[in-house]
Amino acid sequence: MFTGRRDFLMGATKALAGVLWRRERTESPGDTSAQIQLADAPLREGNEQIAMLLYPQCTALDFIGPQYAFACLSGATVHQVAGTMDPIVTDTGVSLIPTATFDQCPRDVDVLFVPGGTDGTLTAMRDDAVVQFVADRGGRARWVTSVCTGSLLLGAAGLLRGYRATSHWAARDLLVEAGATPTDARVVVDRNRVTGAGVSAGLDLGYVLLSLLRDQRYAETVQLMAEYAPQPPFDAGSPDTAPQAAKTMVEGMFTDFRAGVQYTLRTTR
């Protein structure tokens, strides 16, 4: 019996994966090696330790998209980490509850994840305790990941020097200040750095990470369970296709943030 949403997600993922793999085994009766691999796959569980950073005024959707994917990793432990155990109020007013403080978070984690934001992210980039936590766990993590302007916080911690990375389109070029190579892509994988573009790209990043931590079939199963098949009502999700008026408005919203990030990264090199 499932006792909560996470138990349901993991149970449903394993059950659906088992159906898909059993069907594929039936369709390939002559391939013994494939049969063994497919038979084992649904039963595999990991023991990953995943640290997801929370800080005041981070963007809720940056966090929740990947968190959904991580919650579907059977056997994994997901830590929602903040400076204290107080609820974190995000930039849309939704509160998220930490499960561990910086000190309580495991020293060695398989995945470090950092969400973005605007004013909250800039404040976090100037908070020594936050930056030190990101630098410490990220320096040993198997995968160092972010969504949106969270990559700028990774940059402030010195974790993107020499790497290709992405961010929200209105701030992506600022990655140069952190020694990274800005890359225009929805999700960028460069060795063990995995960065996502703005906000909604966190969903894509989550599925990419599932494929890296398990395999493509596992990720496909979770994607199907979530019925993730985007059909946006407007073709305005990219600066290349959005009306100029919308692009100008968003750029204006980032003016002060961009100046603050440039100053912070240049003075912390």
C-alpha positions as CSV (number, residue, x, y, z in Angstrom):
1,M,0.0,0.0,0.0
2,F,1.4,3.4,-0.9
3,T,1.7,5.8,2.0
4,G,2.4,9.0,0.1
5,R,2.9,10.7,-3.2
6,R,6.6,9.7,-3.4
7,D,5.8,6.1,-2.7
8,F,3.1,6.2,-5.4
9,L,5.5,7.8,-7.9
10,M,8.3,5.2,-7.3
11,G,5.9,2.3,-7.3
12,A,4.1,3.4,-10.4
13,T,7.4,3.9,-12.2
14,K,8.7,0.5,-11.3
15,A,5.3,-1.1,-12.3
16,L,5.1,0.7,-15.6
17,A,8.8,0.0,-16.4
18,G,8.2,-3.7,-15.7
19,V,5.3,-3.8,-18.2
20,L,7.3,-2.0,-20.9
21,W,10.4,-4.2,-20.4
22,R,8.4,-7.5,-20.3
23,R,6.7,-6.5,-23.6
24,E,10.1,-5.8,-25.2
25,R,11.4,-9.1,-24.0
26,T,8.5,-10.9,-25.6
27,E,9.2,-9.1,-28.9
28,S,12.8,-10.2,-28.9
29,P,12.8,-13.9,-28.0
30,G,16.0,-14.8,-29.8
31,D,18.3,-12.3,-28.2
32,T,19.4,-13.9,-24.9
33,S,21.7,-11.1,-23.8
34,A,19.0,-8.5,-24.4
35,Q,16.5,-10.6,-22.4
36,I,18.9,-10.7,-19.4
37,Q,19.5,-7.0,-19.5
38,L,15.8,-6.2,-19.9
39,A,14.8,-8.6,-17.2
40,D,17.2,-7.0,-14.7
41,A,16.4,-3.4,-15.5
42,P,13.1,-2.9,-13.8
43,L,14.4,-4.4,-10.6
44,R,17.4,-2.0,-10.3
45,E,17.4,0.4,-7.4
46,G,20.0,3.0,-6.6
47,N,21.1,4.6,-3.3
48,E,21.8,8.1,-4.5
49,Q,22.1,10.9,-2.1
50,I,20.7,14.0,-3.8
51,A,21.1,17.5,-2.3
52,M,18.6,20.1,-3.6
53,L,19.5,23.6,-2.5
54,L,16.7,25.9,-1.2
55,Y,17.2,29.6,-0.4
56,P,14.7,32.5,0.1
57,Q,13.1,33.8,-3.1
58,C,14.4,31.0,-5.3
59,T,12.0,30.1,-8.1
60,A,9.6,27.4,-7.1
61,L,9.2,25.8,-10.6
62,D,13.0,25.7,-11.0
63,F,13.0,23.4,-7.9
64,I,9.8,21.4,-8.4
65,G,10.4,20.2,-11.9
66,P,13.7,18.3,-11.1
67,Q,12.3,17.4,-7.7
68,Y,9.5,15.4,-9.4
69,A,12.1,13.5,-11.4
70,F,14.3,12.8,-8.4
71,A,11.3,11.7,-6.3
72,C,10.8,8.9,-8.9
73,L,14.3,7.5,-8.4
74,S,13.6,4.3,-6.5
75,G,16.1,3.9,-3.6
76,A,17.4,7.5,-3.8
77,T,17.3,9.9,-0.8
78,V,16.4,13.5,-1.7
79,H,17.6,16.2,0.7
80,Q,15.9,19.6,0.5
81,V,18.8,21.7,2.0
82,A,18.8,25.2,3.4
83,G,20.6,27.2,6.0
84,T,18.0,26.5,8.6
85,M,14.9,24.3,8.9
86,D,12.6,27.3,8.6
87,P,10.2,27.2,5.6
88,I,11.6,28.8,2.5
89,V,9.3,31.3,0.8
90,T,9.9,31.2,-3.0
91,D,9.6,34.1,-5.4
92,T,6.0,33.2,-6.1
93,G,5.0,33.0,-2.5
94,V,4.9,29.2,-2.3
95,S,6.7,27.9,0.8
96,L,9.0,24.8,0.6
97,I,10.1,22.9,3.6
98,P,13.8,22.0,4.1
99,T,14.6,18.5,5.3
100,A,18.2,19.2,6.2
101,T,20.5,22.1,7.0
102,F,23.9,22.7,5.4
103,D,25.5,20.9,8.4
104,Q,23.1,18.0,8.3
105,C,23.4,17.3,4.6
106,P,25.6,14.4,3.7
107,R,29.2,15.4,3.0
108,D,29.3,13.4,-0.2
109,V,26.3,13.5,-2.5
110,D,25.7,12.0,-6.0
111,V,23.8,15.0,-7.2
112,L,23.9,18.7,-6.2
113,F,21.1,20.7,-7.6
114,V,20.8,24.5,-7.5
115,P,17.6,26.4,-8.6
116,G,17.6,30.0,-9.9
117,G,15.7,33.2,-9.3
118,T,16.5,36.9,-9.5
119,D,16.9,38.9,-6.3
120,G,17.0,35.8,-4.2
121,T,19.7,34.3,-6.4
122,L,21.8,37.4,-6.2
123,T,21.5,37.5,-2.4
124,A,22.5,33.8,-2.3
125,M,25.5,34.6,-4.5
126,R,26.6,37.1,-1.8
127,D,26.0,34.8,1.1
128,D,29.2,33.1,2.2
129,A,27.5,30.2,3.9
130,V,25.5,29.4,0.7
131,V,28.4,29.7,-1.6
132,Q,30.7,27.6,0.6
133,F,28.0,24.9,0.8
134,V,27.6,24.8,-2.9
135,A,31.4,24.8,-3.5
136,D,32.0,22.1,-0.9
137,R,29.3,19.6,-2.0
138,G,29.8,20.4,-5.7
139,G,33.5,19.8,-5.4
140,R,32.9,16.2,-4.7
141,A,29.5,15.5,-6.3
142,R,29.1,13.0,-9.0
143,W,26.8,15.4,-10.9
144,V,26.6,19.2,-10.4
145,T,23.4,20.6,-11.8
146,S,21.3,23.7,-12.0
147,V,18.3,25.3,-13.7
148,C,17.9,28.8,-14.9
149,T,20.1,31.4,-13.0
150,G,21.1,28.7,-10.6
151,S,24.1,28.2,-12.9
152,L,25.3,31.7,-11.9
153,L,25.3,30.5,-8.3
154,L,27.4,27.5,-9.4
155,G,29.6,30.0,-11.1
156,A,30.0,32.1,-8.0
157,A,31.1,28.9,-6.2
158,G,33.8,28.4,-8.8
159,L,32.2,25.2,-10.2
160,L,31.8,26.2,-13.9
161,R,35.3,27.4,-14.9
162,G,36.2,25.7,-18.2
163,Y,32.7,24.2,-18.7
164,R,30.0,24.8,-21.2
165,A,26.8,25.8,-19.4
166,T,23.4,27.5,-19.9
167,S,21.1,29.7,-18.0
168,H,18.0,31.8,-18.5
169,W,18.4,33.4,-21.9
170,A,18.3,36.9,-20.5
171,A,21.3,36.2,-18.2
172,R,23.2,33.4,-20.1
173,D,26.0,35.6,-21.4
174,L,26.9,36.4,-17.8
175,L,28.4,32.9,-17.4
176,V,31.5,34.3,-19.1
177,E,32.1,36.2,-15.8
178,A,32.3,32.8,-14.1
179,G,34.8,31.4,-16.6
180,A,32.2,29.3,-18.3
181,T,31.2,29.1,-22.0
182,P,27.6,30.2,-22.4
183,T,25.7,27.7,-24.6
184,D,22.3,28.2,-26.1
185,A,20.6,24.9,-25.4
186,R,17.7,23.6,-23.3
187,V,20.0,21.3,-21.3
188,V,23.8,21.3,-21.5
189,V,25.8,18.3,-20.4
190,D,29.5,18.9,-20.1
191,R,31.2,16.1,-18.3
192,N,29.5,16.0,-14.9
193,R,28.0,19.5,-15.2
194,V,24.4,19.5,-16.2
195,T,22.7,22.9,-16.5
196,G,19.2,23.8,-17.7
197,A,17.9,27.0,-19.3
198,G,15.1,29.1,-17.9
199,V,12.5,27.8,-15.4
200,S,10.5,25.2,-17.4
201,A,13.7,23.6,-18.6
202,G,13.9,22.0,-15.2
203,L,11.5,19.4,-16.4
204,D,13.8,18.5,-19.3
205,L,16.8,18.5,-17.0
206,G,15.1,16.1,-14.7
207,Y,14.5,13.6,-17.4
208,V,18.1,13.9,-18.7
209,L,19.4,13.2,-15.2
210,L,17.1,10.2,-14.9
211,S,18.6,8.8,-18.0
212,L,22.1,9.4,-16.7
213,L,21.4,8.0,-13.2
214,R,19.5,5.0,-14.5
215,D,18.9,4.7,-18.3
216,Q,16.8,6.1,-21.1
217,R,13.9,3.6,-20.6
218,Y,13.6,4.6,-16.9
219,A,13.4,8.3,-17.9
220,E,10.9,7.5,-20.7
221,T,8.7,5.7,-18.2
222,V,8.7,8.7,-15.8
223,Q,8.0,11.1,-18.7
224,L,5.0,9.0,-19.8
225,M,3.7,8.8,-16.2
226,A,3.8,12.6,-16.1
227,E,2.3,12.8,-19.6
228,Y,5.0,15.4,-20.4
229,A,4.3,16.2,-24.1
230,P,4.5,20.0,-24.2
231,Q,2.2,21.9,-26.6
232,P,2.5,25.5,-25.5
233,P,-0.5,27.8,-26.4
234,F,1.9,30.4,-27.8
235,D,5.2,30.3,-29.7
236,A,6.7,32.8,-27.3
237,G,8.9,30.6,-25.1
238,S,12.2,31.6,-26.8
239,P,13.7,35.0,-27.5
240,D,14.0,33.8,-31.1
241,T,10.2,33.4,-31.5
242,A,8.6,35.7,-29.0
243,P,7.2,39.1,-30.0
244,Q,9.7,41.9,-29.7
245,A,7.5,43.7,-27.1
246,A,7.6,40.6,-24.8
247,K,11.3,40.2,-25.2
248,T,11.9,43.9,-24.5
249,M,9.8,43.7,-21.3
250,V,11.7,40.6,-20.0
251,E,15.1,42.2,-20.8
252,G,14.0,45.3,-18.8
253,M,13.1,43.1,-15.8
254,F,16.7,41.7,-15.8
255,T,18.5,45.0,-16.0
256,D,19.3,45.4,-12.3
257,F,19.8,41.7,-11.8
258,R,22.4,41.6,-14.6
259,A,24.3,44.5,-13.1
260,G,24.3,42.9,-9.7
261,V,25.5,39.5,-11.0
262,Q,28.3,41.2,-13.0
263,Y,29.6,43.1,-10.0
264,T,29.3,40.0,-7.7
265,L,31.2,37.6,-10.0
266,R,33.9,40.2,-10.9
267,T,34.6,40.9,-7.2
268,T,34.6,37.3,-6.1
269,R,37.1,35.9,-8.7
